[in-house]
Amino acid sequence: MIVLPLPMHSSGWKLPLLLVMCGAVMATALAHGPENAVPPAPTTTREHLKQADWWPTRQVTDDSQFAGEQVCARCHRDIVRTQVTTQMARTLMPAASSTELAAHTGPIFTFGSYRYRIARGKDAFLLSVSDGARQSSQPLQWAFGSGAIAQSYLWWEKGQLYESRFNYFAQLHGFDRTPGRLAAAPVSLEMAEGRKLAEFEARECYSCHATALTTTEPLSTVHYQPGVTCEGCHGPGRAHVAAVDAGEDAELHIVNPAALKPALAVDFCGACHSTPKDAELMGIVGPLTARFPAYRLEKSRCWGQSGAAGLTCFACHNPHRPLERDAAAYDAACLRCHGSGGPGVHESARQAACPVGKSRCTSCHMEKIKMAGIHYDFTDHDIRIVKAGAPFPD
């Protein structure tokens, strides 16, 4: 999988390949008041998981309290219809469903003296690795990432999870080394084939890429729903369905992230994208921190008392729809506060208008950051006046 430093609730590496932004249209109330259900921010994802009644990436003892997205669709058909097309929903899939693999059968990658090839089998794509004298083959079982940015490949063998030495990168329309992993060429066929993942590390990968991950079985046989579905953000829904069916509107037994106070809402998404505290404790500085949008957002002047109290991930990103990539689509969010402001914007929240332009605001104020080996330009969420040649602001 494409990898970068994890939040502090893990000691491994990974990149949830998509912006797992968890929003709130599915319900109208929190089962438990969000102000009291979690500790005050800033804090780490580990602490939120300890204290919140529900928090993304939670692993459950069994999946009996989850209803499944098809049940959610009975009342929220339009939301589910678009959510299943998002990168979040497609962030984990059977490798046999990968259109990236389907489009790139044949030789795909060379690492030192080792050559990699993908072939289409009867029920799976087969990975072959050869050093010219020997060859090994494995069926690829899981694709992590939708492929919109990148995609990585894993398989189980005798209860052990292995990670491929290569990723697919959309920017390349091809394959390259898995970032953050082995830099020098492998010294054996076994090493070239893939990397063993420890159980705790593998669970961290699945906790951000799957829903309803259970803890009672070994991960090789554990129950989960591939991808981030409704209940990955809103929590188990069976009690919610029962309450709605019974007409119990006072207690809906479901989490609505939009009801969270701003710092907690940002931490909520940070469960997979690193809370500001997670990122801070990693001690990483410089351009690599652009990988942590929550951390960078809370450094910008637009955040907090000097800016807009409601500037959370949800202010710009609709988690029920695919990520918008047109800069102009975010102008409305900027113009709510800058200039005359929009309906309901208090005078104290209104900010000076941009003297240069009124469209494509993010193209000037949210710098694109290139990172070696990642093959993707990350948007820096430290919203500011970006000056040519200026050093990256930590």
RAPE-V712698 format. One record per residue. PHI is phi as a letter, one per 30 degrees, with the letter a starting at -180 (* if undefined). D_LAST is the distance of its C-alpha to the last C-alpha in Angstrom with 1 decimal. Layout:
# RAPE-V712698
phi:d_last
PHI:D_LAST
PHI:D_LAST
This chain:
# RAPE-V712698
phi:d_last
*:27.3
d:24.0
b:21.7
a:18.1
e:16.9
d:18.8
e:18.0
d:19.3
d:22.7
a:23.4
c:23.2
c:23.7
b:21.9
a:22.3
b:21.1
e:22.8
d:23.5
b:23.4
d:21.6
d:23.9
c:23.8
c:26.7
c:28.5
b:31.5
b:34.6
d:36.7
b:37.6
c:38.0
a:37.3
d:35.7
d:38.1
b:36.5
e:34.5
d:30.8
d:30.0
c:32.1
d:31.8
b:28.3
d:26.4
d:24.1
d:20.4
d:17.9
a:19.5
c:19.8
d:21.9
e:24.3
d:25.0
e:25.5
d:27.9
d:29.8
c:30.4
d:30.5
d:33.8
b:32.1
a:28.6
e:27.6
i:28.1
d:30.9
c:33.6
c:37.1
d:40.4
a:42.2
c:41.8
d:44.8
d:42.9
c:41.3
c:43.2
j:41.7
d:40.5
d:44.0
d:45.0
e:42.0
d:43.3
e:46.5
c:44.9
b:41.6
e:43.0
d:41.0
d:37.7
d:38.5
e:39.8
d:36.5
d:34.3
d:36.1
c:35.0
d:31.2
d:29.0
d:28.7
d:32.4
c:32.6
d:29.9
b:32.7
a:36.1
e:39.0
e:38.4
d:41.8
c:40.3
d:37.6
d:38.2
d:35.9
d:38.2
d:41.2
d:40.1
b:39.4
d:42.4
j:43.5
d:41.4
b:37.7
a:35.8
b:36.4
b:34.6
i:36.2
c:40.0
c:39.6
c:40.3
c:39.4
b:41.5
c:41.7
b:45.1
d:46.3
c:48.5
d:50.8
b:48.4
a:45.1
d:43.1
c:43.8
c:41.4
c:43.2
b:41.8
b:44.0
c:44.0
j:47.2
c:49.5
b:48.3
b:46.8
b:45.6
b:45.1
b:43.4
d:43.4
d:39.9
c:39.8
b:36.4
c:33.9
c:30.4
j:28.6
d:30.3
j:29.9
d:28.2
c:25.1
a:26.5
a:29.1
b:30.0
b:33.4
b:34.8
a:38.3
c:40.3
b:42.9
h:45.0
i:42.6
c:39.6
c:36.7
c:35.5
c:32.6
d:33.2
d:31.6
b:30.7
b:29.1
d:30.2
b:27.5
d:28.4
d:26.7
d:29.0
h:31.9
a:32.5
c:31.4
a:29.1
e:28.1
d:26.3
d:22.7
i:21.7
c:25.4
e:28.0
c:27.0
d:30.4
d:33.5
e:35.4
c:38.3
a:40.6
d:41.6
d:40.6
d:37.0
d:36.9
d:38.1
l:35.3
c:33.2
d:34.5
c:32.4
d:33.0
e:34.2
d:31.2
d:28.8
d:31.1
d:31.2
d:27.5
d:27.8
d:30.7
d:29.3
c:26.8
c:29.2
b:32.4
c:34.0
i:36.3
d:35.6
c:38.2
c:38.2
d:41.9
b:42.5
e:41.0
e:38.3
d:40.6
b:42.9
d:40.6
d:41.0
a:38.2
c:37.8
e:35.9
i:32.9
c:31.3
c:34.2
e:34.8
d:35.1
d:31.9
c:30.2
d:33.1
i:34.7
e:38.3
c:40.5
d:44.1
d:44.4
d:43.0
d:45.6
d:48.4
d:47.4
d:47.4
d:50.7
d:52.1
i:51.0
c:48.9
d:46.4
d:45.5
b:43.7
c:42.2
h:40.6
a:37.6
c:33.9
c:32.6
e:28.7
d:28.9
d:30.4
d:27.4
d:25.4
e:22.1
d:19.8
d:22.4
d:22.8
d:19.2
d:19.6
e:22.9
d:21.4
d:18.8
e:21.8
c:21.5
c:18.0
i:16.3
d:16.1
e:12.8
d:14.5
e:15.5
d:12.0
d:10.9
d:14.1
d:13.8
i:11.3
d:9.7
b:6.4
i:5.8
e:8.0
d:10.0
d:8.1
d:9.6
d:12.7
c:12.2
d:13.0
d:13.7
d:10.4
d:8.7
e:11.9
d:11.8
c:8.6
d:10.7
d:13.5
d:16.0
c:15.6
i:17.8
d:20.0
d:18.6
b:19.0
c:21.2
d:22.2
c:23.3
d:20.3
c:20.3
e:20.4
d:24.1
d:23.8
c:23.0
c:24.2
c:27.8
d:28.0
c:31.6
b:31.3
e:29.7
e:26.2
d:26.6
c:25.3
d:26.6
e:24.0
d:26.9
d:27.4
c:24.4
e:25.5
e:27.6
d:24.8
d:22.9
d:26.2
d:27.2
c:25.2
d:24.7
i:28.0
d:31.1
i:29.5
c:31.5
e:34.3
i:33.4
d:30.2
d:30.6
e:30.5
d:27.7
c:25.4
d:26.1
c:23.6
d:24.3
d:25.3
d:23.7
d:25.8
c:25.5
a:26.5
b:27.4
b:26.9
h:24.5
e:21.7
d:19.1
d:19.9
c:18.3
c:15.8
b:14.3
d:13.4
d:15.0
c:13.2
d:15.7
b:15.6
d:18.4
i:21.3
c:20.3
h:22.1
a:20.3
c:17.8
d:15.4
d:14.7
d:11.2
d:12.0
d:9.5
d:12.7
a:12.5
d:14.5
d:13.4
c:14.7
e:16.3
i:15.0
d:11.9
d:9.0
d:6.3
d:3.8
d:0.0
